Amino acid sequence: MTHRYLDQALVSHARPSNAPVSWRIAVYALIERDGKVLLVDQIVSAGPGMTLPGGGIELEPEETLLEGSVREVYEETGYRFTPDAGSLAYIDDHFIRSPSGKHHHAVSMLVRGTVSDVPDPTWRPDPGEIIAVRWVDPRTLTCNHVRKLHWDVLERLGLVGKTLPNGT
């Protein structure tokens, strides 16, 4: 039986039978302020680059998913994140092939919360990963601006409208 996996551009690939599969747990944060959503413009190998802050987490011993989300939001944005109680929710699970060629069974979660008024002035973005951190009016976004997983979340929550791939 051949297993199929999606890469970051959602292109399907066959997984070689000898290719190991690892779990990838990801937590993304939905942070809204004054009608805008906090997004991270990332350097990616394929597809649009804006994402919700967060991503794959390597849980430290005894670190919860919420604690991991606090750390991830800070690492990507410089903001101090406070998750809302009871807001952790399942987004999706899927099989992906990373840009490095590894195969993962990815489980993605979403947590809502708030951030500090301003980013930590000592924070510096990873220049190999982060282009910019932006507060964006979601009504100005199309599916061409945001990675598919994040677009689907914003769409399900009614923050963006249904937009065809050509932006209309």
C-alpha positions in Angstrom: 0.0 0.0 0.0 1.4 3.4 -1.0 0.9 6.3 1.4 0.5 9.8 0.1 1.7 12.9 1.8 1.3 16.6 1.2 4.2 19.0 1.1 4.1 22.6 2.3 2.5 23.6 -1.0 -0.2 20.9 -0.6 1.3 18.9 -3.5 0.8 15.1 -3.0 3.8 12.8 -2.9 4.2 9.1 -2.5 6.1 8.2 0.7 8.8 5.7 0.0 8.2 2.5 2.0 11.5 2.9 3.8 10.9 6.5 4.9 10.2 6.8 8.6 7.3 8.9 9.8 7.5 11.0 12.9 4.9 12.9 14.9 4.8 16.7 14.6 2.7 18.6 17.2 2.0 22.2 16.3 0.2 24.9 18.3 -0.8 28.2 16.6 -2.2 31.3 18.4 -5.1 33.4 17.3 -4.6 36.9 18.6 -7.0 39.7 17.7 -6.7 43.4 18.6 -8.7 46.4 17.3 -10.2 44.3 14.4 -6.8 43.0 13.3 -5.1 39.6 13.6 -1.4 39.1 14.5 0.4 37.3 11.6 4.0 36.3 11.0 5.4 36.7 7.5 7.8 33.7 7.2 10.4 32.6 4.8 9.0 29.4 3.3 10.0 27.1 0.6 6.6 27.0 -1.1 3.4 28.9 -1.1 2.2 32.1 0.7 4.2 32.9 3.8 1.9 34.5 6.3 0.9 32.3 9.3 -0.6 32.5 12.7 2.2 32.7 15.2 3.3 29.3 16.5 4.4 26.1 14.8 5.9 22.8 15.5 6.8 22.4 19.2 9.3 20.3 20.9 7.6 19.9 24.3 10.1 20.2 27.1 9.6 17.7 30.0 6.4 18.6 31.8 5.7 21.5 29.4 2.0 21.7 28.4 0.7 22.7 25.0 -0.3 26.1 26.4 3.2 26.7 27.8 4.6 25.7 24.4 2.3 28.2 22.7 3.5 31.0 25.0 7.1 30.2 24.1 6.4 29.9 20.4 4.5 33.2 20.2 7.4 34.9 21.9 10.1 33.3 19.7 8.2 34.3 16.5 6.8 37.8 17.5 8.5 39.1 20.6 5.1 39.5 22.3 4.3 38.0 25.7 1.3 35.8 25.1 -1.4 34.9 27.6 -3.7 32.0 26.4 -7.4 32.3 27.1 -8.7 29.7 29.5 -10.3 26.7 27.8 -9.4 28.0 24.3 -7.2 25.2 23.1 -8.8 23.4 20.2 -8.0 20.9 17.5 -7.4 22.3 14.0 -6.5 19.3 11.8 -4.2 16.3 11.4 -2.6 15.4 8.2 0.5 13.9 6.7 3.1 16.2 5.4 6.5 16.1 3.8 8.7 18.9 5.2 11.0 21.0 3.0 13.9 18.9 4.3 12.2 15.7 2.9 11.1 14.3 6.3 7.6 12.7 6.6 5.4 13.7 9.5 2.0 13.0 10.9 1.2 16.6 11.9 -1.4 17.4 14.5 -2.2 21.1 14.7 -4.0 22.9 17.6 -5.2 26.5 18.0 -5.3 28.6 21.1 -6.8 32.1 21.4 -5.3 34.7 23.7 -3.9 38.2 24.1 -0.5 39.7 24.0 1.4 42.4 25.7 0.9 45.9 24.4 4.3 46.0 22.6 6.9 43.4 21.8 9.9 42.9 24.1 12.4 45.5 22.9 15.3 43.0 23.3 13.6 40.5 21.0 15.1 39.9 17.5 13.5 37.8 14.8 15.4 34.8 13.4 16.5 36.3 10.0 16.4 32.8 8.5 12.8 32.3 9.4 10.9 35.6 10.1 10.4 38.4 7.5 8.0 40.5 9.6 5.4 40.5 12.3 2.2 42.2 11.2 -1.2 43.2 12.6 -3.4 42.7 9.6 -7.1 43.5 9.0 -8.4 40.0 8.0 -10.9 41.6 5.6 -7.9 42.6 3.4 -6.6 39.0 3.1 -7.0 36.5 0.4 -6.0 32.8 0.3 -3.0 33.9 -1.6 -1.6 35.8 1.4 -1.9 33.1 4.1 -0.8 29.4 4.2 -3.7 27.1 3.6 -4.0 25.6 7.1 -4.2 29.1 8.6 -6.5 30.4 5.9 -8.9 27.5 6.5 -8.9 28.3 10.3 -9.6 32.0 9.7 -12.3 31.1 7.2 -14.0 28.6 9.6 -14.0 31.3 12.3 -15.6 33.8 9.9 -12.7 36.2 10.0 -12.1 36.0 6.2 -14.4 35.4 3.3 -14.4 32.6 0.8 -11.8 33.6 -1.8 -10.9 31.7 -5.0 -7.2 30.9 -5.5 -6.9 33.7 -8.0 -7.9 36.2 -5.3 -11.4 37.0 -6.5 
